[in-house]
Amino acid sequence: MEETDSTEIQTGIRAWLEQVVIGLNLCPFARPVVNDGRLRIRISQATTEEAALTDLQEELIRLAGSKATESETTLLALPAVLTSFPEFNQFLDLVDLLLEQFDWSEDFQIASFHPAYQFAGTEPNAPGNLTNRAPVPLLHILRQQSVTAALDSIADPASIPARNIETMESLGESRLQQLFPWLYRQDPGT
């Protein structure tokens, strides 16, 4: 992957964070982490699942060896692998095994995002799926201690998913096109 591709991917992820995740307040805990520069975005060069797991392991080791005040969380972007959502979803089982294998399950959790994300039991175009749609496949490495503290700091954390779905349902088509341009790009061959 060329350097310009990485820059373009980084720009797209940052725009998604600012406009969707923070802008729509989908994650009420994201703003301070991003604003304080404690979010790392790594653009993986992986083209195989094995290489993606290696990159994930490297990021887990790096995060485990750093302080949350310096590096709170990491987004691992996987633009050249797992572009099919069913493959990505299956890959998440390997992610869970990696966490278990290295006894990281109590220290970290992985949130997943994908351009074609679809929650089980939903239709592909259900508005709720947009809450986990990102420009490229992403693994968000979160410190379990930080997640617990963040959830303890708000009154009703269980209401966040329903509120996020309501937010997505309230957006008109033109606003969705602005926020999720990768979902609306036309294939030049069509």
C-alpha positions in Angstrom: 0.0 0.0 0.0 1.4 3.4 -0.9 1.9 6.1 1.6 -0.8 8.3 0.0 -3.3 5.5 0.5 -2.4 5.4 4.2 -2.8 9.1 4.4 -6.2 9.0 2.7 -7.4 6.2 4.9 -6.2 8.0 8.1 -8.1 11.2 6.9 -11.2 9.2 6.3 -11.1 7.5 9.7 -10.5 10.9 11.4 -13.5 12.4 9.5 -15.7 9.5 10.5 -14.6 9.9 14.2 -15.2 13.7 14.2 -18.4 13.7 12.2 -20.1 10.4 13.2 -18.7 9.0 16.4 -18.1 12.4 18.2 -20.3 14.6 16.1 -23.4 12.5 16.6 -22.3 11.6 20.2 -22.5 7.9 19.4 -19.8 7.3 22.0 -20.0 9.8 24.8 -16.5 8.8 25.9 -14.7 9.4 22.7 -14.3 13.2 22.6 -11.8 13.6 25.5 -9.7 10.7 24.3 -9.5 12.1 20.8 -9.1 15.7 21.9 -6.3 14.8 24.4 -4.4 12.9 21.7 -4.7 9.6 23.5 -6.1 7.7 20.5 -3.7 5.9 18.2 -4.7 5.0 14.6 -2.6 2.4 13.0 -3.1 1.6 9.3 -2.3 -2.1 8.9 -0.5 -3.3 5.7 -1.9 -6.8 6.3 -3.3 -8.7 3.3 -4.0 -11.9 5.2 -5.8 -12.8 8.4 -2.5 -14.1 9.9 -0.8 -10.7 9.3 -3.8 -8.9 10.7 -3.6 -11.0 13.9 0.1 -10.2 14.1 -0.6 -6.5 13.8 -3.3 -6.8 16.5 -1.0 -8.6 18.8 1.7 -5.9 18.3 -0.9 -3.2 19.2 -2.1 -5.1 22.3 1.5 -5.4 23.5 2.2 -1.7 22.8 -0.9 -0.7 24.6 -0.3 -3.0 27.5 3.2 -1.4 27.9 1.9 2.2 27.9 0.0 4.3 30.4 -3.6 5.2 29.7 -2.8 8.8 30.3 -0.4 8.7 27.3 -2.2 6.1 25.0 -5.7 5.3 26.0 -6.9 3.3 23.0 -6.0 2.1 19.5 -7.9 1.9 16.2 -6.3 -0.8 14.0 -7.5 -0.2 10.4 -7.4 -3.2 8.1 -8.1 -1.7 4.7 -6.6 -4.5 2.6 -8.0 -7.6 4.3 -11.4 -8.8 5.6 -13.4 -6.5 3.2 -16.3 -9.0 3.3 -18.3 -8.5 6.4 -19.0 -12.3 6.9 -15.3 -12.9 6.7 -14.6 -10.0 9.1 -17.3 -11.3 11.5 -15.7 -14.8 11.5 -12.3 -13.2 12.1 -13.6 -11.8 15.3 -13.6 -15.3 16.8 -9.8 -15.4 16.1 -9.5 -12.1 17.9 -11.3 -13.5 20.9 -9.0 -16.5 20.9 -5.9 -14.2 20.7 -7.2 -12.3 23.8 -7.7 -15.5 25.7 -4.4 -17.1 24.6 -2.4 -14.2 26.0 -4.6 -13.6 29.0 -5.7 -10.2 27.8 -9.5 -10.8 28.1 -9.6 -9.1 31.5 -7.4 -6.1 30.4 -8.8 -5.4 26.9 -11.9 -5.7 24.8 -12.2 -5.2 21.1 -15.0 -3.3 19.4 -15.5 -3.9 15.7 -16.5 -1.6 12.8 -16.9 -2.4 9.1 -18.2 -0.6 6.0 -20.9 -3.3 5.7 -21.5 -4.0 9.4 -24.8 -5.8 10.1 -26.0 -6.8 13.6 -27.5 -10.3 13.8 -31.2 -10.4 13.1 -31.3 -7.1 11.2 -31.8 -6.2 7.6 -28.7 -4.9 5.8 -30.1 -1.4 5.5 -31.4 -1.1 9.1 -30.4 2.2 10.6 -28.9 0.6 13.7 -26.2 -1.0 11.5 -24.8 2.5 10.8 -23.7 2.8 14.4 -20.9 0.3 13.6 -20.2 1.2 10.0 -16.8 2.8 9.3 -14.8 3.6 6.1 -12.6 0.5 6.5 -12.6 -2.6 8.7 -11.5 -1.5 12.2 -10.6 -3.2 15.4 -10.9 -0.8 18.3 -8.7 -1.9 21.2 -10.2 -0.6 24.5 -8.7 -0.9 28.0 -11.3 -2.8 30.1 -10.5 -0.6 33.1 -11.3 2.6 31.1 -14.5 1.1 29.7 -15.7 0.2 33.2 -14.8 3.7 34.5 -16.6 5.4 31.6 -19.7 3.3 32.0 -19.8 4.0 35.7 -19.6 7.7 35.0 -23.0 7.9 33.3 -26.5 7.3 34.6 -27.9 4.8 32.1 -25.2 3.3 29.8 -27.7 0.6 28.7 -29.7 3.3 26.9 -26.8 4.2 24.5 -27.5 1.7 21.8 -31.2 2.6 21.6 -30.3 6.3 21.5 -27.8 5.7 18.8 -30.3 3.9 16.6 -32.8 6.7 17.2 -30.1 9.2 16.1 -29.5 7.2 12.9 -33.2 6.9 12.1 -33.6 10.6 12.5 -31.1 11.5 9.8 -32.3 12.2 6.3 -30.8 10.6 3.2 -28.7 13.7 2.3 -27.2 13.8 5.8 -26.4 10.1 5.6 -24.7 10.6 2.3 -22.5 13.3 3.9 -21.6 11.2 7.0 -21.2 7.9 5.2 -19.9 8.8 1.7 -18.3 5.3 1.2 -21.7 3.8 1.3 -22.9 5.9 -1.6 -20.0 5.8 -3.9 -20.8 4.6 -7.4 -18.7 1.9 -9.0 -17.1 3.5 -12.0 -18.0 0.4 -14.0 -21.7 0.9 -13.5 
